[in-house]
Amino acid sequence: MTTGKFITFEGIDGAGKSTHLSFVAELLRARNKTVVVTREPGGTSLGEQLREILLHEKMHLETEALLMFAARREHIAQVIAPALERGDWVISDRFTDATFAYQGGGRKLERAKLDALEQWVHPHLQPDLTLLFDVPLDVARARLDATRTLDKFEQEKADFFAATRAEYLRRASEFPQRFHVIDSTQAIPTIQQQLRAIVAGIDA
């Protein structure tokens, strides 16, 4: 049985990644792929409960990182690994790069601790493709919907998001074989054209 592919979508809040997630899922379905769309934190019943806690409760930084990886371990065991073993394609709205960006870059948790957690929780699993939607901070902030209640991460100050974005870009430079950085200030049709080419490449 053919092993499936694992695609992750990353970017700071307001980067526009969610706009394109369903587009990529439909591109893959048009290529006769079985697609599982999921998210982090979340993706499982336990993960969704932890998501509510993580997005809205104040806690120690290390507690936050540990809970992120706890939710991720359940996500991998229940959703991601079984789907890939079936030959399905998995698209996840965020994965471990987000923890390095938010808890590492934004919150300044030591990278070595995150490295250790990553090696413990998924030593042999990495995305086949990571789409990083990148925008300047002012654009990202303007895109956040002012009519809804922002979660604790979305309420952070500009310097937090500058550090988060910088860590995302550092990760992209460190792992160029799986990252595609997309200028998310471009028009949606332009981005979709790029996504078509990227998907065609990974499915070649």
C-alpha positions as CSV (number, residue, x, y, z in Angstrom):
1,M,0.0,0.0,0.0
2,T,1.3,3.5,-0.9
3,T,2.1,5.7,2.0
4,G,0.3,9.0,1.9
5,K,1.7,12.5,2.1
6,F,1.7,14.9,5.0
7,I,1.2,18.6,4.2
8,T,1.2,21.4,6.9
9,F,0.0,25.0,6.7
10,E,1.9,27.5,8.8
11,G,2.0,31.3,9.3
12,I,1.3,33.9,12.0
13,D,-2.3,34.8,12.8
14,G,-3.8,36.8,10.0
15,A,-1.4,35.4,7.3
16,G,-4.3,33.9,5.4
17,K,-3.3,30.3,5.4
18,S,-6.8,29.1,6.3
19,T,-8.2,30.7,3.1
20,H,-6.1,28.4,1.0
21,L,-6.3,25.1,3.0
22,S,-9.6,24.0,1.4
23,F,-8.3,25.0,-2.0
24,V,-5.4,22.6,-1.7
25,A,-7.6,19.9,-0.3
26,E,-9.9,20.2,-3.4
27,L,-6.8,20.2,-5.7
28,L,-5.8,16.9,-4.2
29,R,-9.2,15.4,-4.3
30,A,-9.4,16.3,-8.0
31,R,-6.2,14.1,-8.4
32,N,-8.2,11.2,-6.8
33,K,-6.5,11.5,-3.4
34,T,-8.3,10.7,-0.2
35,V,-7.7,13.8,1.9
36,V,-7.9,14.1,5.7
37,V,-8.1,17.8,6.9
38,T,-7.2,18.4,10.5
39,R,-5.7,21.1,12.8
40,E,-3.5,21.8,15.8
41,P,-4.0,22.1,18.6
42,G,-6.9,19.9,18.1
43,G,-7.8,17.1,15.6
44,T,-9.1,14.7,18.3
45,S,-11.6,14.9,21.0
46,L,-8.9,15.3,23.6
47,G,-7.0,17.7,21.4
48,E,-10.0,19.9,20.9
49,Q,-10.5,20.1,24.7
50,L,-6.8,21.0,25.1
51,R,-7.2,23.6,22.4
52,E,-9.7,25.5,24.4
53,I,-7.4,25.5,27.4
54,L,-4.3,26.5,25.4
55,L,-6.0,29.3,23.5
56,H,-7.8,30.9,26.5
57,E,-6.1,30.0,29.8
58,K,-3.0,31.6,31.2
59,M,-0.3,29.1,32.2
60,H,3.4,28.7,32.6
61,L,5.3,28.7,29.3
62,E,6.6,25.1,29.8
63,T,3.1,23.9,30.7
64,E,1.9,25.5,27.4
65,A,4.6,23.7,25.4
66,L,4.0,20.4,27.1
67,L,0.3,20.6,26.5
68,M,0.9,21.4,22.8
69,F,3.0,18.3,22.4
70,A,0.6,16.2,24.5
71,A,-2.2,17.2,22.1
72,R,0.1,16.5,19.2
73,R,1.0,13.0,20.4
74,E,-2.7,12.1,20.5
75,H,-3.2,13.7,17.1
76,I,-0.5,11.6,15.5
77,A,-1.6,8.4,17.2
78,Q,-5.3,8.8,16.4
79,V,-5.4,10.7,13.1
80,I,-2.2,11.4,11.3
81,A,-0.3,8.1,11.4
82,P,-3.3,5.9,10.7
83,A,-4.3,8.1,7.7
84,L,-0.8,8.0,6.2
85,E,-0.6,4.3,6.7
86,R,-3.8,3.9,4.7
87,G,-2.3,5.9,1.9
88,D,-4.4,9.0,2.6
89,W,-3.0,12.6,2.3
90,V,-3.1,14.6,5.5
91,I,-3.4,18.4,5.5
92,S,-2.9,19.9,9.0
93,D,-3.5,23.5,9.9
94,R,-0.3,23.9,11.9
95,F,2.1,21.3,13.3
96,T,5.4,21.4,15.2
97,D,6.8,24.3,13.3
98,A,4.1,26.4,15.0
99,T,5.3,25.4,18.4
100,F,8.9,26.4,17.5
101,A,7.5,29.7,16.2
102,Y,5.0,30.6,18.9
103,Q,6.4,29.0,22.1
104,G,10.1,29.3,20.9
105,G,10.2,32.4,18.9
106,G,7.4,34.4,20.4
107,R,7.6,33.2,24.0
108,K,11.3,32.6,24.1
109,L,11.3,29.0,25.3
110,E,14.7,27.4,24.8
111,R,15.0,25.7,21.4
112,A,16.8,22.7,23.0
113,K,13.7,21.9,25.1
114,L,11.5,22.0,22.0
115,D,14.0,19.8,20.1
116,A,13.8,17.3,22.9
117,L,10.0,17.2,22.9
118,E,10.0,16.9,19.1
119,Q,12.4,13.9,19.2
120,W,10.3,12.3,21.9
121,V,6.8,12.8,20.4
122,H,7.6,12.2,16.6
123,P,11.2,11.3,16.0
124,H,10.4,9.7,12.6
125,L,7.6,11.9,11.3
126,Q,8.1,15.2,9.5
127,P,5.8,16.9,6.9
128,D,6.5,16.1,3.3
129,L,5.6,19.7,2.5
130,T,5.2,22.8,4.7
131,L,3.4,25.8,3.2
132,L,4.4,28.9,5.1
133,F,2.2,31.9,4.3
134,D,4.2,35.0,5.1
135,V,3.0,38.6,5.5
136,P,4.2,41.8,7.1
137,L,2.9,42.3,10.7
138,D,0.7,45.2,9.8
139,V,-1.1,43.2,7.1
140,A,-1.6,40.3,9.4
141,R,-3.1,42.4,12.2
142,A,-5.4,44.2,9.8
143,R,-6.8,40.8,8.6
144,L,-7.8,39.6,12.1
145,D,-11.6,39.8,12.4
146,A,-12.4,42.6,14.8
147,T,-15.9,41.4,15.2
148,R,-14.9,38.2,17.1
149,T,-13.1,37.7,20.4
150,L,-9.4,37.2,19.9
151,D,-7.7,34.3,21.6
152,K,-4.7,34.9,23.9
153,F,-2.2,34.5,21.1
154,E,-4.0,36.8,18.7
155,Q,-4.0,39.4,21.5
156,E,-0.3,39.5,21.8
157,K,1.7,42.6,20.9
158,A,3.6,43.3,17.7
159,D,7.0,42.3,19.1
160,F,5.7,38.8,19.9
161,F,4.5,38.4,16.3
162,A,7.7,39.8,14.9
163,A,9.7,37.1,16.8
164,T,7.2,34.4,15.8
165,R,7.5,35.4,12.1
166,A,11.3,35.5,12.4
167,E,11.4,32.0,13.8
168,Y,9.1,30.7,11.0
169,L,11.5,32.1,8.5
170,R,14.5,30.7,10.3
171,R,12.8,27.3,10.2
172,A,12.1,27.7,6.5
173,S,15.8,28.5,5.9
174,E,16.9,25.5,8.0
175,F,14.6,23.1,6.2
176,P,14.4,24.3,2.6
177,Q,13.7,20.9,1.3
178,R,10.2,20.8,2.7
179,F,9.3,24.5,3.1
180,H,7.7,26.7,0.5
181,V,7.4,30.3,1.6
182,I,4.5,32.1,0.0
183,D,4.1,35.8,-0.1
184,S,0.5,36.0,1.2
185,T,0.1,39.7,0.3
186,Q,-0.4,38.6,-3.3
187,A,-3.8,38.3,-4.9
188,I,-5.6,35.0,-4.1
189,P,-5.6,33.9,-7.8
190,T,-1.8,34.4,-7.9
191,I,-1.3,32.4,-4.8
192,Q,-3.6,29.6,-6.1
193,Q,-1.6,29.4,-9.2
194,Q,1.5,28.9,-7.2
195,L,-0.2,26.3,-5.0
196,R,-1.3,24.3,-8.2
197,A,2.4,24.1,-9.2
198,I,3.6,23.1,-5.8
199,V,0.9,20.4,-5.4
200,A,1.7,19.1,-8.9
201,G,5.3,18.8,-7.9
202,I,4.8,16.9,-4.7
203,D,2.3,14.5,-6.5
204,A,4.7,13.9,-9.4
